[in-house]
Amino acid sequence: MKLSFTAAVAAAAFSTHASAFKVALDSNNEYCIMQVKYATGNDWDVDPATGAITGVPSGATVYNDGGAGSTIAQNGVNDPTGEILTAVKAFSGTITVYDPVSGNVLTGASLPTMTNADLEWCQSYSTFAPEHYCKADGAWDGSGQEGTLGGTLKECCENNHPESVYNSCIEKATGIVSMGDASWYGDQTDQKCVRNCDTLNLFDPDSTGSLSLHSFAVAGSSNTEYECGGLRPEWLDQDYADEDVCCENVFTSLQEDFCAYKSTTGSAPAPTLAYTGTSEWYVDGSNSICKQDCIAGTPVSCGGTIEEASVELYASAANCCSAQLAWLPSAGCEARSIAGENNPTDLFWASSDGCREDCTGDTNCESAPSSAKLYSDAEECCKKANNWLDLEWCETRAARDFSSTSTGTGQWFVDYEDGVCHKDCGNNGSPECELATSGSLNFFSSASDCCKGSLGSVDQDACVQGSTQGLTISTVPTNKWYVASGGSGSDQPCKEDCETSGSAPSCGGIVAKNGIRLYDSASDCCKQAYSWVDSDLCEKQSENADQHTTKWYVDYGANVCKKDCAVDSTYPECDGYPEEQSTKMFTSASACCAAKLSWITKETCETASITGVDSTDSDSPGTGEWRKNDSWSYCVLDCKESGNIAAGDNILDVQPFVSSDVKFYGTAAVNLASGDGYPPHCDGVTSDSSATQYEGSVTNCCKSINWVQAEVCYYLSTGGTPTQKYFADPSDRTKCVVHQTEDTAAPVYATTPAVVCELGKVTLPADSAGVDCVEDIGVSTKLYDSLDECCKTNVSWDVDSCKYGSQGTDAPGSGDYYIDWSIEQCVQDCNNEAPGSQCNGIAKSWQTTFGSEETCCKQISWVNRRDCLYYQTR
């Protein structure tokens, strides 16, 4: 129940001076008597017969005529006891109140008319009588027992009737509904703490020994009303000193501050102040942010007030982030929390392609994800989060106002597709500008440095020109020369790096972007790239495919020399370019005939060459030099396959069996002479004038056939003595044989060879005795210096068996034991097949051997010891 007007007026009248007051009725229910106490002193009472106030201190005067319409006046202001007594009489619906200090009657707006409800309130209490007192047993005795209140009623009841009967004591002693003891207890219905005082109580339950009016001030409000929670049930064991302790112990599911608010300010009949929270911090897990416990939006960090105790609160955003969002970067979490949800922090974070500012309003702003780590500035972000990116590039791209027209870094970077470099700057009309899309590129201070560092294979002049003029390398001609063909027919060997056009037949298109090597002139290109082509022929074909050298070259098919000039019936000697650009060219028909057709008489060759009539002489005898055979598997001599060597034949000058120290037919070096038959190494005369020939060196020829072992090529080419090396037996590759004739008697060898064979078996050296001697080998044969090397290479899993098997014997074995898993027994590493022997063949390289049968048997412990060992039964 709210404070009545009566109490409110009393409060207004005495709030300045009174520390406590009591209320009672006279015996006729006519007067509401109020005692205002400025200091401690005697208690008071009312004579039930006369309504007079008793217990007045000595020297005090009480004015009371007791008549109808009379008033009760105050005593003297200078009461030596410090007490001032003031009484008012209720009559005719009005009330008169005296100021206890001045003695003046209070009038005006502060003195409302007492209503019937107020009269009912005043009369609702039982008559206060002297015989109502506190007894030890709390019993009510209306028979007029003598006695007075000792101390205060509250003290009496607390001392004599504590705990559950306290309220009953108050009621029995006074006849007034118990006022309560002012302690706090939990009201589960409203989930708040309330005061233990009667709901009709209009007075302060905190004042010891008094029932003074209770009121409190609410900041910003004129409301001073208060509600008691009702008397605490006698069975409820809750007696707390204040609302904070009560909330802490009773409503553990509520935040203590919120519970205290509900229990006090929030309990006012019309509270004007909302709960403002604790200003501490809590986590909003759904948005990965911490918010402040305060009314949402005031300030921006506030996320609304927290009522439940289950929500953990922290003293700062930093503490909340570290405790609840430890997986997030701490600085970023704190900054986003303080800035408020969805508000920019103006800090920097690492995006997928650099750094961005967490901001709004500018073209390059981008909100940071909740998981992003934040940095104070772009430099810190770039250095710590994107240190693999160019720092200048990263910083410029992080600016909130960065756009396609920004200045960029001013550095240069490569564009491999266009074959040039671009300057990192915005679209400002400068042809060299193009903003780099990645900071992981290599950047350079100038176009020249960029071309050198990233486009070293491209012509540097063209690269710099294209870069600074905003051109692609494919549109920048260098007018230099490059290799344009494989060197066959009438193709241009070298072409000029310029746009193709009819007026410039040397131009082959712009190729600088392809990284092709360029030469300053056609002559340089021909000398360095076509050293085997006649320089005049190369230059003429390069400059203009229709130009000719007017030099001469051989045509073995017609046994004449022909002139390099445009084909024209007027000039029968002209036959155009040679078919192969590697064809040797001569300044005259005479020189060509002497060098290439020496077996034809000079006059016949020259006449036939100049007149265009084929020579009537015989076929060419060949060069007599070594060249690769048609399958490029070994070497042959370029000479006739049959017949005798004629005087002047080239083979007599080459002498292939002397200069290369080839032992012809197994004998010493041989000098060929006119009249000798052509050697069996001759494979005919090639018509391919471009075929590479190696004069008298078969060794050099074999080196050019790199897929065939050199010793094999040498032997297949010369048909000389066998190599005496070992190779895998083609019919049984688990064994090796030796490359040697079956019998090595003289005159094949002038001295004893390293490997001696008799009847197809090796007799020397002793460690290879018994190995088969085989003379035939093929181009795929691989030769080894020793039997051991051959077995290790080809039969690495069972080298001993290979070596002994190649020699026609069985390996003796180590005598140790190994497990034959096919029979689950231990067998001996040996080949003795006699009955009772424990041998069962030689252990393979992957099989583990053991020094004793006992050790071996332990490895198969599940097999009975008696059955562990193997024995031959035949």
MOVEN-V765667 format. One record per backbone hydrogen bond with DSSP energy under -1.0 kcal/mol. CO is the residue of the C=O (numbers start at 1). NH is the residue of the N-H. E is the energy in kcal/mol with one decimal. If there is no record, write none. Layout:
co = {CO | CO}
nh = {NH | NH}
e = {E | E}
This chain:
co = {4 | 5 | 6 | 7 | 8 | 9 | 10 | 11 | 14 | 20 | 21 | 22 | 24 | 26 | 30 | 31 | 32 | 33 | 36 | 37 | 45 | 47 | 52 | 54 | 57 | 63 | 67 | 77 | 79 | 91 | 94 | 97 | 99 | 104 | 108 | 115 | 116 | 117 | 118 | 119 | 129 | 152 | 153 | 154 | 155 | 156 | 157 | 162 | 163 | 165 | 166 | 167 | 168 | 169 | 170 | 171 | 183 | 184 | 185 | 187 | 192 | 194 | 195 | 195 | 196 | 197 | 198 | 207 | 212 | 218 | 233 | 236 | 240 | 242 | 243 | 244 | 245 | 246 | 251 | 253 | 255 | 256 | 257 | 258 | 259 | 260 | 261 | 264 | 265 | 280 | 281 | 282 | 284 | 284 | 289 | 291 | 292 | 292 | 293 | 294 | 295 | 299 | 301 | 302 | 307 | 308 | 314 | 316 | 317 | 318 | 319 | 320 | 321 | 325 | 329 | 330 | 331 | 332 | 333 | 334 | 335 | 336 | 340 | 347 | 348 | 349 | 354 | 356 | 357 | 357 | 358 | 362 | 369 | 375 | 377 | 378 | 379 | 380 | 381 | 386 | 390 | 391 | 392 | 393 | 399 | 400 | 403 | 404 | 406 | 411 | 412 | 413 | 415 | 415 | 418 | 420 | 422 | 423 | 423 | 424 | 426 | 430 | 432 | 439 | 444 | 446 | 447 | 448 | 449 | 450 | 451 | 455 | 459 | 460 | 461 | 462 | 463 | 464 | 465 | 466 | 472 | 473 | 480 | 481 | 482 | 488 | 493 | 493 | 495 | 496 | 496 | 497 | 498 | 504 | 506 | 511 | 512 | 519 | 521 | 522 | 523 | 524 | 525 | 526 | 530 | 534 | 535 | 536 | 537 | 538 | 539 | 540 | 544 | 551 | 552 | 553 | 555 | 555 | 558 | 560 | 562 | 563 | 563 | 564 | 565 | 568 | 571 | 573 | 579 | 580 | 586 | 588 | 589 | 590 | 591 | 592 | 593 | 597 | 601 | 602 | 603 | 604 | 605 | 606 | 607 | 608 | 625 | 626 | 627 | 629 | 634 | 636 | 637 | 637 | 638 | 639 | 643 | 645 | 646 | 649 | 650 | 650 | 651 | 655 | 655 | 658 | 662 | 663 | 664 | 673 | 676 | 679 | 681 | 687 | 688 | 694 | 695 | 697 | 698 | 699 | 702 | 705 | 709 | 710 | 711 | 712 | 713 | 714 | 715 | 725 | 726 | 727 | 732 | 735 | 737 | 738 | 738 | 739 | 742 | 745 | 756 | 756 | 757 | 758 | 760 | 761 | 762 | 764 | 765 | 766 | 768 | 771 | 772 | 774 | 778 | 784 | 786 | 787 | 788 | 789 | 790 | 791 | 795 | 797 | 798 | 799 | 800 | 801 | 802 | 803 | 804 | 805 | 816 | 817 | 818 | 820 | 820 | 820 | 825 | 826 | 827 | 828 | 828 | 829 | 830 | 834 | 837 | 838 | 844 | 850 | 852 | 853 | 854 | 856 | 857 | 860 | 864 | 868 | 872}
nh = {8 | 9 | 10 | 11 | 12 | 13 | 14 | 15 | 18 | 37 | 211 | 35 | 33 | 29 | 90 | 26 | 88 | 24 | 84 | 19 | 54 | 51 | 47 | 45 | 60 | 73 | 70 | 79 | 82 | 94 | 91 | 106 | 103 | 99 | 111 | 119 | 120 | 121 | 122 | 123 | 132 | 156 | 157 | 158 | 159 | 160 | 161 | 165 | 166 | 169 | 170 | 171 | 172 | 173 | 174 | 175 | 196 | 240 | 194 | 192 | 187 | 185 | 197 | 229 | 182 | 230 | 201 | 210 | 204 | 221 | 236 | 238 | 184 | 246 | 247 | 248 | 249 | 250 | 254 | 309 | 259 | 260 | 261 | 262 | 263 | 264 | 266 | 267 | 268 | 293 | 314 | 291 | 287 | 289 | 284 | 282 | 294 | 303 | 279 | 304 | 298 | 302 | 292 | 297 | 255 | 311 | 281 | 320 | 321 | 322 | 323 | 324 | 325 | 328 | 333 | 334 | 335 | 336 | 337 | 338 | 339 | 340 | 343 | 358 | 375 | 356 | 351 | 349 | 359 | 366 | 346 | 365 | 372 | 348 | 381 | 382 | 383 | 384 | 385 | 389 | 394 | 395 | 396 | 397 | 402 | 364 | 406 | 427 | 426 | 424 | 444 | 422 | 419 | 420 | 473 | 415 | 413 | 425 | 434 | 410 | 428 | 433 | 423 | 390 | 412 | 450 | 451 | 452 | 453 | 454 | 455 | 458 | 463 | 464 | 465 | 466 | 467 | 468 | 469 | 471 | 475 | 476 | 497 | 519 | 495 | 491 | 484 | 485 | 482 | 498 | 508 | 479 | 509 | 507 | 496 | 514 | 515 | 481 | 525 | 526 | 527 | 528 | 529 | 530 | 533 | 538 | 539 | 540 | 541 | 542 | 543 | 544 | 547 | 564 | 586 | 562 | 559 | 560 | 615 | 555 | 553 | 565 | 575 | 550 | 576 | 571 | 574 | 563 | 489 | 583 | 552 | 592 | 593 | 594 | 595 | 596 | 597 | 600 | 605 | 606 | 607 | 608 | 609 | 610 | 611 | 612 | 638 | 694 | 636 | 632 | 629 | 627 | 639 | 683 | 624 | 684 | 678 | 675 | 649 | 652 | 653 | 654 | 655 | 658 | 659 | 661 | 664 | 666 | 667 | 676 | 645 | 682 | 637 | 689 | 691 | 697 | 626 | 701 | 702 | 703 | 705 | 708 | 713 | 714 | 715 | 716 | 717 | 718 | 719 | 739 | 784 | 737 | 735 | 729 | 727 | 740 | 774 | 724 | 760 | 748 | 763 | 764 | 744 | 761 | 773 | 758 | 770 | 756 | 768 | 769 | 771 | 762 | 738 | 740 | 781 | 726 | 790 | 791 | 792 | 793 | 794 | 795 | 798 | 845 | 802 | 803 | 804 | 805 | 806 | 807 | 809 | 808 | 829 | 850 | 827 | 823 | 824 | 825 | 820 | 870 | 818 | 830 | 840 | 815 | 841 | 837 | 872 | 828 | 847 | 817 | 856 | 857 | 858 | 859 | 860 | 863 | 867 | 826 | 836}
e = {-2.7 | -3.0 | -2.4 | -2.7 | -2.2 | -2.6 | -2.5 | -1.5 | -2.8 | -2.1 | -1.1 | -1.2 | -2.5 | -2.1 | -1.1 | -1.2 | -1.2 | -1.1 | -1.2 | -1.8 | -2.6 | -3.1 | -3.7 | -1.4 | -2.1 | -1.7 | -2.1 | -1.0 | -1.6 | -2.9 | -1.5 | -3.1 | -2.2 | -3.1 | -2.1 | -2.2 | -2.8 | -2.2 | -2.6 | -2.6 | -1.6 | -2.5 | -2.7 | -2.6 | -2.5 | -2.3 | -2.4 | -1.5 | -1.3 | -2.1 | -2.0 | -2.2 | -2.8 | -2.4 | -2.0 | -2.9 | -3.3 | -2.2 | -2.9 | -1.6 | -3.4 | -2.2 | -1.8 | -1.4 | -1.7 | -1.8 | -1.8 | -1.8 | -9.9 | -2.4 | -1.6 | -1.7 | -2.4 | -2.0 | -2.7 | -2.3 | -1.7 | -2.9 | -1.7 | -3.0 | -2.7 | -2.6 | -2.1 | -2.6 | -2.1 | -1.1 | -3.3 | -1.8 | -1.5 | -4.1 | -2.2 | -3.4 | -1.2 | -1.5 | -3.5 | -2.9 | -1.9 | -2.4 | -2.8 | -1.9 | -2.1 | -1.9 | -2.8 | -1.3 | -3.4 | -1.0 | -2.8 | -2.1 | -2.6 | -2.4 | -1.8 | -3.0 | -1.8 | -2.0 | -2.4 | -2.5 | -2.4 | -2.5 | -2.2 | -2.4 | -2.2 | -1.4 | -2.1 | -3.7 | -2.8 | -2.6 | -1.8 | -2.6 | -1.7 | -2.1 | -3.0 | -1.4 | -1.7 | -2.8 | -1.9 | -2.8 | -2.6 | -2.4 | -2.5 | -1.9 | -2.7 | -2.6 | -2.4 | -2.1 | -1.7 | -2.6 | -1.9 | -2.6 | -1.8 | -3.8 | -2.5 | -2.8 | -1.5 | -1.4 | -3.5 | -2.9 | -2.4 | -1.8 | -2.9 | -2.6 | -1.9 | -1.6 | -3.2 | -2.7 | -3.3 | -1.9 | -2.5 | -2.3 | -2.6 | -2.5 | -1.7 | -1.3 | -2.4 | -2.7 | -2.3 | -2.8 | -2.4 | -2.5 | -1.7 | -2.6 | -2.0 | -1.3 | -3.9 | -3.2 | -2.6 | -1.3 | -3.0 | -1.0 | -2.4 | -1.7 | -2.7 | -2.6 | -2.2 | -1.9 | -3.6 | -1.8 | -1.5 | -3.2 | -2.1 | -2.6 | -2.5 | -2.3 | -2.6 | -1.6 | -1.6 | -2.6 | -2.5 | -2.5 | -2.3 | -2.0 | -2.6 | -2.3 | -2.3 | -3.6 | -2.8 | -3.3 | -1.1 | -1.5 | -1.4 | -2.8 | -2.4 | -1.5 | -2.5 | -2.4 | -2.1 | -1.8 | -1.8 | -2.7 | -1.8 | -1.8 | -3.5 | -1.9 | -2.7 | -2.2 | -1.8 | -2.8 | -1.8 | -1.7 | -2.5 | -2.6 | -2.6 | -2.5 | -2.3 | -2.6 | -2.6 | -1.2 | -2.8 | -3.3 | -3.0 | -1.6 | -2.3 | -2.7 | -1.5 | -2.5 | -3.4 | -1.9 | -2.6 | -3.0 | -2.1 | -1.5 | -1.2 | -2.0 | -2.7 | -1.8 | -1.9 | -1.0 | -1.2 | -1.5 | -1.5 | -2.2 | -3.5 | -1.9 | -2.5 | -1.1 | -1.6 | -2.4 | -2.5 | -1.4 | -2.6 | -1.8 | -1.5 | -1.5 | -2.6 | -2.8 | -2.1 | -2.9 | -2.4 | -2.2 | -2.8 | -3.8 | -2.5 | -2.9 | -1.9 | -2.2 | -2.5 | -1.2 | -2.9 | -2.3 | -1.7 | -1.2 | -2.9 | -1.4 | -1.6 | -1.7 | -2.4 | -2.6 | -2.5 | -1.9 | -1.5 | -1.4 | -2.0 | -2.1 | -2.5 | -1.0 | -1.7 | -2.8 | -2.1 | -2.4 | -2.5 | -1.9 | -2.2 | -2.9 | -1.8 | -1.9 | -1.9 | -2.6 | -3.0 | -2.7 | -2.5 | -1.2 | -2.8 | -1.3 | -3.6 | -3.1 | -3.0 | -1.5 | -1.3 | -1.3 | -2.7 | -2.1 | -2.5 | -1.9 | -1.6 | -2.3 | -2.0 | -2.2 | -3.5 | -3.3 | -1.7 | -2.8 | -1.9 | -2.7 | -1.6 | -1.4 | -1.2 | -2.4 | -1.6 | -2.7 | -2.8}
